[in-house]
Amino acid sequence: MGGHAHNSSGLPPFTLTGLPGLEASQHWMILPLGLLYTVSIVGNGLILFIIKEEQSLHQPMYYFLSLLSVNDLGVSFSTLPTVLATFCFHIREISFNSCMAQMFFIHFFSFIESGILLVMSFDRYVAICHPLHYATVLTDARVVQMGMSAIVRSFCMIFPLPFLLLRLPFCKANVLSHAYCLHPDLIRLPCGDVTISNIFGLVIVISTFGLDSALVFLSYVLILRSVLAIASREERLKTLNTCVSHMCAVLIFYVPKVGVSMAARYGKHAPPYVHTLMSLIYLFVPPMLNPVIYSIKTKEIQRRLHKMIFGPKL
């Protein structure tokens, strides 16, 4: 590409990177990545199957869990093609259109996950703070509305991103820092003015991740206040135990997100592979751990898994 500028009509390809600086030894990543994908895809598939088959799980909390599992599968399948191509087959080049599509879907599912965790926190808030109104507040129709709201909001936030990049000229080597396409990575490649793209990216991050995390925190403040008003210590622990799975899901989603943001801002002197590994944790760990956490903490899912593996009791 040299010093020649490419605009959207030229559709310049991009070069993917596995572990920057460790290209010669990155083949060892195939096994852990394969394990992560397998656990994520099989685990979330099992969660969906069990919730569908188990009548006792046909309630709002588990409908939201089903949506979370579908979304986690979306995250996994969004990164799978280029990760396999880069680490297994050493195919590094990706077309402009394919890169834009992958960027859209990765961020689309990531933003949906934030919305799902928010509505799940609302579910826990209503169940604990207003248990008598739970059935009337969280009707099936309202559950569908809340799920659709998270999806539509994510689509509206992410849809402009590829078009903001399409209008910019590209004249650099177009080498990405990861084995997949992310907006923060792509936005540093154009030679034109990226101010609008940068501002828009910052606004949507603050208005989704920032707002959602603040509302999740507020819901747990209200939940904790309600739980502390319960006289029995045993009842307090029993009530809080219903929130453990969701709290873990929130932590494994937002903590790596904050870590990636902090590394990008303050870790400029860290080796490039550190940023790549943190990004891998952010995208790969939540889809893998969510089904594991909910399988461990939900007795109905445990029983169904036990029955599937060992057969029904005689």
N, C-alpha and C positions, 0 to 999 in steps of 0.2 A: 503494500500500500504506500510505502514511502512517504513522500510529503504531499501526495495528491489527495484533495478533499473529495469525500463521497457524501452526497446527500441521500435522501430516502429513495430517489430514483435509481441510484447506483447500488443500493442494498448491499453494503459491505458485510462480509462474513466476520465472525468473531472467533477468537482462539480461546478455548477453555483451558484452565489450569487445574491440576490435581492438588498437590501440596507444593507451593512455590518454594524453590530451593532444595526440595527433597524429591525431585522427579525420578531420580535413579532408584530410590528405595520405596516409592509409594505403592508398589505392588502388594505390600503387606496389608494395605487398607482394604483389599478385596474381601478378606474373611470377615472383619468386624462390620463392614458396610453390608455385606450379604446377610449377616446375622441380624443386623438392625432392621433391614427391609423385611426379612422373613418373619420376625417377631411382630413387627408393625402390621404387615398385611394379614397374617394368619390371626393374630390377636384381635384386631379390629373386626375382621370377618366373623370370628367366633362370637364376639360381643353382639354384633348385629343379628346373627342366627339365634342366639340364646334369647335375646329380648323379643324377637319375633315369635319364638316357640313357647316361651314361658308366660302364661297368662298373668301371673302375679306381678310381672314387670311391665304390664301395660298401664303405666301411669306417667305423669308429666316428667318426673325426675329422669326416668329411663328413656323417654322419648328424646329428651335433650342429650342424654348419653349416646343414643343412636345417631343423632345428628353430629355429635363430636366424633364418633367413630367413622362416619362417612367422610367427614372433613379431613380426618387424619389419613384416611386412605387417599384422599385427593392430594394431600401434601406429599405423601410417599410416591405416588405415581407421577407427580409433576417433576420430581427431581430424578426419578429412576432412569429414564433413557440416557441423559447426558452423563450421569454418574457412572453407569455401566460402560458407556462408550469411552469415557476418559480413563477410568481405572482398569477396566478389563481388556478393552480392545485398542486402547491408545489412539482413539479417534478424537482429535482435539477441536476440529473446526465445526462450527454451527452457523447456519445461515441467519441472516438478519431477521427474517420473519419468524423463524423457529425460536430464536432468542427472545423476541418480543412476546411471542405466545407463552413461552415458558415463564418469563418474568411476570406476565399478567397472572397466570394461574398460581404461581408460588405465593405472590403477595395477596391474591384474591382469597386463597384458603387460609393464609395467615391472619388476615383481617377478620374473616368469618370466625376463626377460632376464638379471637378476642371477644367477639359478640356472643358466641355460645357460652363462654365462661361467665360473661356478665348475666345472661338470662338464667344460667344455672345458679348463680348466687342469689338472684331474685327468688327462684324456686325455694332455696334453703331459707331465705328470709321469711317468706310467707308461711312455709311449713313450721317454722319454729316460733316466730313472733305472732302469727295470726292463724293458728292451726284450724280454728273453727271455720275460717273463710277459705281454706285452701281449695276445696272442691269447687267453690263458686268463682274464685279468682282465676285459677289455672284450669280452665276448661280446655277440651281438646281443640276447639276453635282458636282460643287465645294462644295455646302452645304453638299451633301452626303459624299464627300471625307473628309471634315473637321470633320463631325460626326464620320465617321469610324476611322479616325486618333485618336480621343479621346478614342474610344473603344479599338482599337488595342494597343495603348500605355499603357493603364491601364492594359490590359491583360498581356502584356509582363513584366510590372513592378511587378505585384502581383503573377504571376504564380510560380516563384521560392520559395515563402515564405513557403508554406506547406512542400515542399521537404527539405528545410533547417531545418525545425523542425523535420521531420520524421527521420533524421539521428541521432538525439540526444537522450540520455537516460533520462528517467524520474524516479526520486526516491523520490519525495516529495509527499505531500498530494494531489497535483494537484487541489487546490481550486482556482477558478477564482474570480476576483473582481467584475464581472458584470453578468448580466443575458444573456450574449451572449459572443462569442469568439472574442477577438481582439488580434492582434499580439503583441503589447506592454505588454499585460497581460500574454500571453502564453510564451513569451521569458524569463520570470523570473523564470519559473518552472523547466526547465531541469537542471540536475546535471553536464552535460558536458560543454565544452567551447562554449559559444554562441557569441564569438567575430565576426565571419563571419556574423551571422544573424543580430547582432546589427548594424554592419557597413553597410550591404546591406539595412536594414530598413531605416537608416539615409540617405543614398545616394538617395533612391527613393523618400523619403519625400522632400528632398531639391530640387531634379531635377523635381518634379511635383508641389507640393504646393508652394514651394519657387519661382520657375521660373514662374509659372502661375500667382501668385499674383503680382510679379514684372511687368510682361507684362500687366496685367490688369491695374495696377497703371499707367504704361507708356501710355496706350491707353487713359486713362482719362485725363492725363496731356495734351496730344495732342488735345483731344476733348475740354478741357477747353480753351486752347489757341485759337482754332478755334472759339469757341462760343464768347469769349471776343472780337474778331475782328468784330462781328456783331454790327452794329450801333444801331439798335432798341433794347431797353430794353425788350419790349414785345416779340420780336422774340428770344432774348437770352433765356428768361424764357421758351418759347414754345419749343425751341430746347432742353434745358436741361431736360425738363419734359419727353421727350422721353427716357431718360436714368434712370429715377428714379426707375422703377421696377427692372432693372438689378443691379443698385447700391445697392438696398435693398437686392437682392438675394446674391450678393457678400458679403455684410456685415454679413448677418445671416449665411453664410457658413464659412467664414474665422475667424470671431471674436470668436465663440465658439471653433473653432479648435485651435486658439492661446491660449484661456483660458484653454483648456484641457492640452496643452503642458506646459504652465506656471505652472499649478497646479501640474503636474507630476514632474516638475523639482524643484519648490520652495515651494510646499505646502505639504511637507512630514509630517509636524506636524498637518495638518488638519485632522479632522475625516474622516474615509474611505468613509462614505456615501457622503461626499462633492464631492469627485472624481467621484463617481458613478453618482450623479445627473448632474454633468457637462458633463459627457459622454452621458447621456440620452438627454441633451439639444442639444449636437452636432449632435446626430444621428436622433433625433425626430423632432426638431423644423424646420429645413430647409424644409423637405418634407411637413410639415403642412402649413408653412407660404408662400411658393412660389406660390401655386395656389391662396391663398387669396390675395396676393399682386398684382399678374397679373390680377385677376378678378376686383380688385378695380381700377387699373390704365388703363385698356384697355376697351375702350368704346364698341367695337364690342362684347367682351366677356360679358360685363355688359348687353348689349341689348339682347343677346341670352339667358343669364340666366334669365332675366326678362320675356322673352317670354316663356321659359320652365316652370317657376314657376306660372306666372299669366295668361299665354295664350296670343295669339295675340290680338292686339288692334282691337276693332270693328270699 
